[in-house]
Amino acid sequence: MTNKELLYIEDALGHETFMKTCSCKASEQLKDVTLSSYVKELEGQHTALFNKFLNLL
């Protein structure tokens, strides 16, 4: 894997970590149960994407 590819994966991992954190905080603050549940699903999707990028290493 080239240095440029490694930098891309590192950047993608950072983005997914940020999105997971934001989703987690948002789902805790939302009062609408349906919307909160949807945001928790998004958190799971970002966790899965993070793991996929991590497995590339």
C-alpha positions as CSV (number, residue, x, y, z in Angstrom):
1,M,0.0,0.0,0.0
2,T,1.4,3.4,-0.9
3,N,1.8,6.3,1.4
4,K,-1.0,8.2,-0.3
5,E,-3.4,5.3,0.2
6,L,-2.4,5.1,3.9
7,L,-3.1,8.8,4.3
8,Y,-6.5,8.4,2.7
9,I,-7.4,5.5,5.0
10,E,-6.2,7.5,8.0
11,D,-8.4,10.5,6.9
12,A,-11.4,8.2,6.4
13,L,-10.9,6.7,9.9
14,G,-10.9,10.2,11.3
15,H,-14.1,11.1,9.5
16,E,-15.9,8.0,10.6
17,T,-14.8,8.5,14.2
18,F,-16.1,12.1,14.1
19,M,-19.5,11.0,12.6
20,K,-19.9,8.2,15.1
21,T,-19.2,10.6,18.0
22,C,-21.7,13.1,16.6
23,S,-24.3,10.5,16.0
24,C,-23.9,9.2,19.6
25,K,-24.3,12.6,21.1
26,A,-27.2,13.6,18.9
27,S,-29.1,10.3,19.7
28,E,-28.7,11.0,23.4
29,Q,-30.1,14.5,23.1
30,L,-33.0,13.8,20.8
31,K,-36.4,13.6,22.5
32,D,-38.2,12.1,19.5
33,V,-37.9,8.3,19.9
34,T,-38.2,7.5,16.2
35,L,-35.6,10.1,15.2
36,S,-33.3,9.0,18.1
37,S,-33.5,5.4,16.9
38,Y,-32.7,6.3,13.4
39,V,-29.6,8.3,14.5
40,K,-28.5,5.2,16.5
41,E,-28.7,3.2,13.3
42,L,-26.5,5.8,11.6
43,E,-24.0,5.4,14.5
44,G,-23.9,1.7,13.8
45,Q,-23.3,2.3,10.1
46,H,-20.4,4.6,10.9
47,T,-19.0,2.0,13.3
48,A,-19.2,-0.6,10.5
49,L,-17.5,1.7,8.0
50,F,-14.8,2.5,10.5
51,N,-14.1,-1.2,11.0
52,K,-14.0,-1.8,7.2
53,F,-11.4,0.9,6.8
54,L,-9.4,-0.4,9.7
55,N,-9.4,-3.9,8.2
56,L,-7.7,-2.5,5.1
57,L,-4.6,-2.0,7.2
